[in-house]
Amino acid sequence: MKLRKLFPFLLTCIFAACSPNPVSTTGNITGLVKDANSNANLQGVSVALSPSGKTTITGADGHYQFIDIEQGTYKVSVSKTDYQPDEKSVTVRVNETSNLDFSLRPAGSALEVSPLTLDFGDTDTNLSFDIKNTGQATMTWQVTEDVTWLSCTPASGSILAGKTASVIVTVDRKSLTKGTYSNTLVVTSNDGGSQTVRFTVTVSGTTSSLPQVAIIGVDGITDVAATFGGTLTSIGSSRVTAHGFCWSTQQQPTLQQGQHKDLGQTDEPKTQFSYGVSNLSPNTTYYVRAYATNAEGTVYSSREERFTTTATPQKPDVETGAATQITSSTAVVAGNILALGHDSGITEHGHVWSATVKQPTIDYDHTSLGATKQTGGFSSNLTKLKPNTIYYVCAYAHNQYGMSYGDVVQFTTQRAEVKLTTNSVTNIIHNEATCGGRITDLGGNTISERGVCWNTSVNPTIAHSHSASTEESDNFNVRLTNLTEKTTYHVRAYVVTETGETYYGQDVQFQTTQVITLPEISEVSVTDVTYKKATFTAKVTSVGNGTIKRSGFCYSTEHNPTISNTSISCGTASNLQATASSLKPETTYYVRAYAENEKGITYSEEQTFTTLEKPEDGDIQREEWGEDDNWNY
C-alpha cells in the first residue's frame, strides 16, 4: 500500500481507538391529519410543535413531520380555517419515529340571543336584542313573528364566528287599543338552533312621546375610519329636529361628551341612516350611540356599539424557520407570518435563496405561495440546488405597504454521486493496453484520486489490479501493464473523493493479443548473375504473430549488409523476389533478405555472390538483349 494511502488509514484507526462514538439524542415525529366527518386527508393544516417553536403545514396527502427533535415530551397543535383546532402530547424517543394522527371536526356555528325578554312599557316603540355567534363558523339566521303590529329590522342575516348583530323590534302603537299585549318571536339559525324572545306592550292612551332610535352596527372599520348605522323607528309626538350619531372613547357618549354628527331634520321614521367618520385614531376603542331630538327632548339608543380601530398599516412581520429534508438538489424551508400588517392581507409570500449572496432578496431565486389573510406557518420546497453548496435563505412576505424579510438561515446541500464513464481501450498488445475515464458530473465532490482498475471478471474494483492516473483533468488515461497474452479483461474507470467514497464507470471488455516475435526468413537464393545484375529470392517463413510492415533485400560489398546499405523493397510481401542492377563487374557482394513487424526488423543468413567479367562491346549488347534474341552482326 502506498504511504499516502496508508497514512489516512492509520489516522482513522488512532481516532477510532481514542474517540468515543457519537451518541444520537434525537428522534422524529410524523402524522396524518384527516377530516373527522369525511375521513379525507386535509392539506394546508398548520402544525406547531411546542416548546421547540417549529412549525410546518400538511401536504396534499395530509401528512406532516418534524425531523431531528431532541428527546422529550412535546405538544403538537393543529389548526385550519373552518375546523375546530386540536392539541395532543407526544413523547420523542432517541432514534425512533413517533406517530401522532389527528381528526379535525368541521367548526359549527352556535346561536345565543340576549335578552330573551323585551318590555316596551307604556311609551317605548322600539327595543333591541342581540344575536351572537359563539361558534367557529359563519351562521345564518332569521326571525319569525306573526304579529301584524310588530316588525323586526333586520329580519335575517349572517354573522361571522364570534361576532354579534342587533335586531330592532318596533311596535306600531297606533293600531293598538288600550290594554296589555304579550307575544313571542323565534330566532332560528342554520345549525338547527333556535331561541324564543318574549315581549310585552302596554297601551294606556295618547301621550306626548320622545323619538325612538337604535344603533344597528359599525362597519368598514380601518385605522382611521368607520361607518355607523342606525334606525329611526318613530319620530315620537312631534317632528324630529335633529338625529345622528355621537361617539367617544368613553362609554355612553352624548352630544355634550365626545363627538357627534347631526344628519338634520325629518318628519318620517327612517328604516336606516348612516354616517362615515374618517378622523379616528388608530388602534383605539370607541363607543357610539344613535340619537334623535324632537320637542319632547333628546333620546339615545338604548344600546351602544363598541369597536376598535385597526393599528396603523405597516409592512408584514415574517420569520424564517429551519431547513429540513436536505438532499443534494432539494430542501424544505419553514416560515411563519407573525403579523399581516394590514387588513387587506398578504399579497405574496414564500422564501428567497442564493448561493452567492448572504442577504438574498426577491430578485434572486424564490418561491411564490400567493396571497393570504391568515397568520401562521408555511413552507417552501427549494429545487434545482447544486450539491455540496452553502445556501442562504429567508422567508418573505409582501403587502400593499412593502416587503419584509425574515432572518437569513444557512444550510449546505448534500454531496451527489460522481458520474463518470470508462473510455474505450486502445493500443492493445499482448501484455499492455491503454484505458481511461471521463468525469461528467462531480456532484459537489473533490477528487483525490482517479484511475483504472481491471480484472478477468466483470465489474472490477480497486481491490483488484488498478493504476492511478497522474493527470488531474476530468478526462484521463492510464497504461495497463503486466497483462497476460490472449486473455479477456474487464476494465472500469474509478475516482476516489476526498471523503473516501469510490465511484466507477461502466464495465468495458477487451482481449490482449499474442506475443509478437521477430519474423523468420529463409536463405536467399541468388540467380541470373551477370557483370552488373543479379536476381534474389527468399521467403518469410514466419510473421511472428504480427503483421509484416515492410520486406525486401539489402546488399553491400561488406559483410552483413542492412537497410542502411543499398536495399530493394518488396513492400509487405512474404514471397520475396527482386533484381539488383548497376552492380560492378567482377565484384563480390553480400546480400541478405529482411522483414519487419511490430516487434522489429530481422535479417536472413548472409549470402555471397560475384558478378561476371565485363564482356566485349558486342557481347555486352547480346547480354543486355538476351541469349534467345536474334542478332544481326
GITA-V920124 format. One record per residue. N is the residue number from 1. PSI is psi in degrees with one decimal (999 if undefined). Layout:
n->[N,N]
psi->[PSI,PSI]
This chain:
n->[1,2,3,4,5,6,7,8,9,10,11,12,13,14,15,16,17,18,19,20,21,22,23,24,25,26,27,28,29,30,31,32,33,34,35,36,37,38,39,40,41,42,43,44,45,46,47,48,49,50,51,52,53,54,55,56,57,58,59,60,61,62,63,64,65,66,67,68,69,70,71,72,73,74,75,76,77,78,79,80,81,82,83,84,85,86,87,88,89,90,91,92,93,94,95,96,97,98,99,100,101,102,103,104,105,106,107,108,109,110,111,112,113,114,115,116,117,118,119,120,121,122,123,124,125,126,127,128,129,130,131,132,133,134,135,136,137,138,139,140,141,142,143,144,145,146,147,148,149,150,151,152,153,154,155,156,157,158,159,160,161,162,163,164,165,166,167,168,169,170,171,172,173,174,175,176,177,178,179,180,181,182,183,184,185,186,187,188,189,190,191,192,193,194,195,196,197,198,199,200,201,202,203,204,205,206,207,208,209,210,211,212,213,214,215,216,217,218,219,220,221,222,223,224,225,226,227,228,229,230,231,232,233,234,235,236,237,238,239,240,241,242,243,244,245,246,247,248,249,250,251,252,253,254,255,256,257,258,259,260,261,262,263,264,265,266,267,268,269,270,271,272,273,274,275,276,277,278,279,280,281,282,283,284,285,286,287,288,289,290,291,292,293,294,295,296,297,298,299,300,301,302,303,304,305,306,307,308,309,310,311,312,313,314,315,316,317,318,319,320,321,322,323,324,325,326,327,328,329,330,331,332,333,334,335,336,337,338,339,340,341,342,343,344,345,346,347,348,349,350,351,352,353,354,355,356,357,358,359,360,361,362,363,364,365,366,367,368,369,370,371,372,373,374,375,376,377,378,379,380,381,382,383,384,385,386,387,388,389,390,391,392,393,394,395,396,397,398,399,400,401,402,403,404,405,406,407,408,409,410,411,412,413,414,415,416,417,418,419,420,421,422,423,424,425,426,427,428,429,430,431,432,433,434,435,436,437,438,439,440,441,442,443,444,445,446,447,448,449,450,451,452,453,454,455,456,457,458,459,460,461,462,463,464,465,466,467,468,469,470,471,472,473,474,475,476,477,478,479,480,481,482,483,484,485,486,487,488,489,490,491,492,493,494,495,496,497,498,499,500,501,502,503,504,505,506,507,508,509,510,511,512,513,514,515,516,517,518,519,520,521,522,523,524,525,526,527,528,529,530,531,532,533,534,535,536,537,538,539,540,541,542,543,544,545,546,547,548,549,550,551,552,553,554,555,556,557,558,559,560,561,562,563,564,565,566,567,568,569,570,571,572,573,574,575,576,577,578,579,580,581,582,583,584,585,586,587,588,589,590,591,592,593,594,595,596,597,598,599,600,601,602,603,604,605,606,607,608,609,610,611,612,613,614,615,616,617,618,619,620,621,622,623,624,625,626,627,628,629,630,631,632,633]
psi->[133.6,150.4,-39.0,-23.9,-32.6,-34.6,-50.2,-32.3,-42.1,-41.2,-41.4,-42.5,-42.7,-48.3,-33.7,-33.0,-29.5,-22.2,136.7,152.1,140.8,142.3,124.8,142.1,14.1,163.3,-170.4,157.9,132.9,159.2,174.3,135.9,125.9,163.9,125.5,-25.6,-51.2,-12.4,15.9,147.7,137.9,122.1,150.0,19.0,129.6,127.6,124.6,137.9,124.1,136.8,13.6,-26.7,2.2,145.4,157.7,178.2,152.7,147.7,-169.2,-25.9,5.1,4.3,154.6,163.4,152.2,126.2,144.9,57.1,131.5,143.0,147.2,-174.4,131.7,161.5,132.2,121.6,136.8,142.7,148.1,142.4,137.4,16.9,150.3,129.4,163.7,157.4,136.3,161.4,150.3,146.1,126.9,126.4,152.0,131.8,23.7,156.9,116.3,131.1,131.2,105.5,156.8,147.5,108.4,133.3,134.1,138.2,138.9,169.5,163.7,126.6,133.7,123.3,136.3,135.6,168.4,1.4,131.5,124.5,106.9,-13.7,-146.6,-9.2,-34.5,138.7,-14.6,138.1,170.6,157.1,157.2,142.2,122.4,139.7,102.2,5.7,-158.8,10.6,158.4,136.8,133.7,146.9,164.4,153.7,130.0,127.0,146.8,32.1,121.8,-25.9,13.0,138.7,155.7,134.5,118.6,165.7,-7.5,169.0,-169.5,148.1,131.0,162.2,130.9,0.1,166.8,142.9,149.5,142.4,125.2,122.7,120.9,133.3,130.7,92.5,-24.2,-25.8,0.4,142.0,173.2,135.4,-174.9,131.0,137.4,141.3,-176.5,157.0,153.7,130.0,122.4,155.0,167.4,-16.5,6.2,-7.0,153.7,152.8,150.2,132.6,122.8,137.0,153.7,135.2,133.4,130.0,115.2,-11.9,176.2,128.2,166.5,143.2,154.6,162.8,164.2,121.3,150.7,154.5,130.3,-46.0,-177.8,127.2,173.2,39.5,126.3,-160.6,-24.9,0.6,161.9,160.6,125.0,143.2,138.2,173.9,138.3,94.8,-22.9,139.4,-4.3,-151.5,-0.4,173.2,140.6,120.1,-17.5,143.8,157.5,-141.9,149.7,141.5,156.1,165.7,-3.5,152.7,157.5,59.2,150.2,178.8,-26.4,-22.3,113.0,-158.2,158.2,163.2,119.8,121.9,8.8,-169.2,161.7,145.8,-3.0,150.0,155.6,124.9,-35.1,141.3,156.6,164.3,135.8,115.6,145.6,16.4,35.4,167.7,142.1,150.8,46.2,140.4,131.5,159.6,135.2,142.6,150.0,154.0,160.3,146.9,131.1,-164.8,-22.8,-16.4,-167.0,136.6,144.6,153.8,142.1,-20.6,139.1,149.0,129.2,133.8,159.3,128.1,156.1,165.2,163.6,126.5,141.1,178.1,153.7,165.2,122.1,147.2,152.5,132.3,-164.9,154.1,126.7,176.3,44.2,127.1,-165.6,-19.0,-3.8,163.6,156.3,126.4,133.5,161.5,168.7,123.5,109.9,-34.9,138.9,-30.9,-19.3,149.1,-25.6,-14.4,-170.1,131.5,-25.9,144.8,166.2,-145.1,148.9,149.0,158.6,151.1,-5.4,-23.2,128.5,-13.0,71.7,153.0,-174.8,-13.3,-11.5,-170.7,137.7,157.1,155.8,103.4,1.8,-171.7,155.7,151.7,20.7,140.6,167.7,-175.2,155.5,168.9,155.3,142.2,110.9,128.5,172.0,36.7,158.1,142.4,152.2,48.4,138.3,128.3,147.7,124.5,146.1,151.2,154.3,155.7,140.5,133.4,-171.9,-6.0,-4.6,-174.6,138.8,145.1,146.9,-179.9,150.2,132.1,137.1,137.4,161.4,128.7,157.9,161.5,147.1,171.3,145.0,134.5,128.8,159.2,154.9,130.7,163.4,150.4,131.6,171.0,50.0,127.5,-165.7,-25.6,6.8,160.5,162.3,131.8,162.4,-159.6,168.3,121.6,119.5,-21.9,117.4,-23.3,27.0,8.7,159.5,128.0,126.2,-21.1,141.5,147.4,-157.1,139.5,150.5,156.0,169.1,-6.3,163.7,147.6,63.6,157.8,178.8,-5.2,-16.7,-162.5,134.9,158.8,131.3,146.0,147.0,-9.6,149.1,15.0,172.1,-18.3,117.8,160.6,155.7,142.0,118.6,130.7,173.1,35.1,165.4,139.4,153.5,45.0,139.3,126.2,155.4,136.2,143.9,139.5,150.5,157.7,149.7,127.8,169.7,-18.5,2.5,5.4,142.9,134.4,150.3,152.4,-173.1,159.2,132.1,135.0,143.0,167.4,134.7,160.2,-178.6,166.5,129.4,127.3,171.7,147.0,161.6,139.9,139.7,174.3,143.2,135.4,128.5,123.0,171.8,47.0,128.6,-166.3,-15.6,-0.2,159.6,144.6,133.9,140.2,147.1,174.3,135.7,107.9,-15.5,132.5,-1.1,31.5,13.9,-157.5,130.2,122.9,-33.2,154.4,167.5,-155.7,151.4,142.5,160.6,163.7,0.6,158.0,154.0,60.6,154.3,179.4,-9.3,-20.7,-159.7,131.3,155.3,124.2,138.7,20.3,-124.5,21.7,154.2,-30.6,111.2,133.6,134.0,155.3,126.4,133.1,174.8,32.4,163.7,139.1,151.4,44.1,139.0,128.4,156.9,132.3,143.1,144.6,153.0,155.9,144.4,133.2,-163.4,-26.4,-35.6,-162.0,141.2,157.5,150.6,177.2,148.5,138.0,145.2,150.6,159.9,131.5,159.7,170.9,146.8,124.3,176.0,175.1,-44.1,-41.0,-30.8,-42.0,-41.0,-42.3,-38.0,-32.1,-18.8,151.6,-25.3,-3.7,157.3,128.1,148.0,124.0,999]
